[in-house]
Amino acid sequence: MKRILLLIAITMPVLLTAQTSSYSIIVRLPALKENTHAYLVEDWGWSNQRILDSAVCKQGAFVFKGAAGNTVKAHIVMDHTGLGIAGQERTADALLVYLDSTTVMIKGKDSVRKAVISGSTLNEAYKHYYKMVLADGENANQALEAVYARATPAQKNDAAFRDSLMDIIKQAWVKRDSLKYAYIKKYPRSYFSLEALIEVAGQDIDVLKIKPLFEGLASPLRNSRQGLAFAKILYDMGPTSVGAYASDFAQPDSAGNMVRLADFKGRYVLLDFWASWCGPCRAENPAVLKAYNTYKDKSFTVLGVSLDETSKRQAWLQAIEKDGLPWTQVSDLKGWNNAAARLYGVMAIPQNYLIDPSGKIIARNLRGEALQAKLKEILGDGKGQ
């Protein structure tokens, strides 16, 4: 009977449950210290995280209630230190929970990390999805973190050692994505198939590969809020598609002077969205710098747009100096609410657009040697200027 119920949970159009107007989460941790604060946080650990609700533990229990709005998932984050949500590290005691119209029950001892979720169709389906798709990757990641933690200072500073760990991580990512594709095909009515498809599609969508998978999803998923938003991107890339003219904007540079994208008309411009706190962005900077140095005398330049916040202005400036980035850098210091990022629909970084002298977008999300190859294609070898 339990297996039958699980299959029903997986194959039903659970997104309809997730799109509820309200949620109720009851947490019971009998050994938890009295008056411990707990938070329900959307996008936990990211710069745009948002507190949906908070509660104080009384007699080993607390409750979250509210309107879900557009939120489908959040983290319950425990403040065992008394430092508030701002004082919690990414490794804090936290639990991912999906919000649905049923009352979600969470029971444990004194921590939510190992607590058990029950009473929720959507969360039961997530357990199955996690086991089938995510568990192996998470285990590999934890094992590598343990290896790095045991490493000597010399090993941590050794590029070959770090590269070897990164190679293992990349292999785990490839396997995880293959499991996502398999899940999508097997469970076309599961909310997590849509979530997985959006993740594997990424920012630079391979339409020929992703479109058939999206069209194979159940109608309630395709016509849900998330499904319709994804379809808009999939079928019509709109103002940020290759061939469209890049939308103009103006933001202050690192010295406070206003700079417009239109100021660079007549040159090839790589519009590069990044942030000082973004590890993948910082790892990509050497490749961008190589391209800049190779082609800067052939009408090519870079315009960096940082998604740092006002409180991180100094970190932004230090990152520019440390990474040796000589091109123009701008930011309104509003984080994920950066006006240019919103104009270009940026939902993940690094992200870039290559714009030709007429202002037309001719390529998107060129990484590593792909950027060098594209510039060589249009500007030559870049040598002997």
Secondary structure, 3 states (H helix, E strand, C coil): CHHHHHHHHHHCCCHHHHCCCCEEEEEECCCCCCCCEEEEEECCCCCCCEEEEEEECECCEEEEEECCCCCCEEEEEEECCCCCHHHCCCCCCEEEEECCCCEEEEECCCCCCCCEEECCHHHHHHHHHHHHHHHHHHHHHHHHHHHHHHCCHHHHCCHHHHHHHHHHHHHHHHHHHHHHHHHHHHCCCCHHHHHHHHHHHCCCCCHHHHHHHHHCCCHHHHCCHHHHHHHHHHHCCHHHCCCCECCCCEEEECCCCEEEHHHHCCCEEEEEEECCCCHHHHHHHHHHHHHHHHHCCCCEEEEEEECCEHHHHHHHHHHHHHCCCCCEEECCCEHHHCHHHHHCCCCCCCEEEEECCCCEEEEECCCCHHHHHHHHHHHCCCCCC
